[in-house]
Amino acid sequence: MPSVSALLDSRTERALRAFRGRLQERFGTQLPGMVLFGSRARGDHRDDSDADVAVFLQPVTDTIAA
């Protein structure tokens, strides 16, 4: 099975990297990871398909909630 990065076009990969960067700036170590799922992860997407991303965060603290 090919890796997810092998299935991504350069535009989608750049968008996901930028999104991850913004999340890391905002949440830092409270962002343990994110997962691409759906048609782009399976490799059966169309040109107009979106990218489905699950974002995982550590528990919310008062600092983030404020």
SVG drawing of the C-alpha trace seen along z (x, -y; Angstrom):
<svg xmlns="http://www.w3.org/2000/svg" viewBox="-15 -34 20 36">
<polyline fill="none" stroke="black" stroke-width="0.4" points="0.0,0.0 1.5,-3.4 2.1,-6.0 -0.4,-8.9 2.2,-11.4 2.6,-9.4 -1.1,-9.8 -1.2,-13.6 -0.9,-16.1 1.5,-19.0 -1.3,-21.5 -3.0,-19.4 0.2,-18.5 1.2,-22.2 -2.3,-23.0 -2.1,-20.3 1.5,-21.3 0.3,-24.9 -2.7,-23.9 -0.6,-21.7 1.8,-24.7 -1.0,-27.0 -2.4,-24.4 1.1,-23.9 1.5,-27.7 -1.8,-27.9 -1.8,-24.7 1.9,-23.7 2.4,-20.4 -1.3,-20.1 -1.5,-18.9 -0.3,-15.3 -1.4,-14.7 -3.8,-14.9 -5.0,-12.3 -6.0,-12.5 -9.0,-10.3 -11.6,-9.8 -11.1,-9.8 -7.8,-11.7 -6.3,-9.2 -7.6,-6.3 -6.4,-7.7 -9.8,-7.6 -10.6,-11.4 -11.7,-13.6 -10.2,-16.9 -12.9,-18.7 -12.7,-16.5 -12.0,-18.1 -9.5,-16.9 -10.9,-15.3 -8.7,-15.9 -9.2,-14.7 -7.3,-17.0 -6.4,-15.5 -5.8,-17.8 -4.8,-17.2 -7.4,-18.2 -8.4,-21.8 -7.0,-24.0 -8.1,-27.3 -5.4,-29.0 -6.9,-27.7 -10.5,-28.1 -10.0,-31.8"/>
</svg>
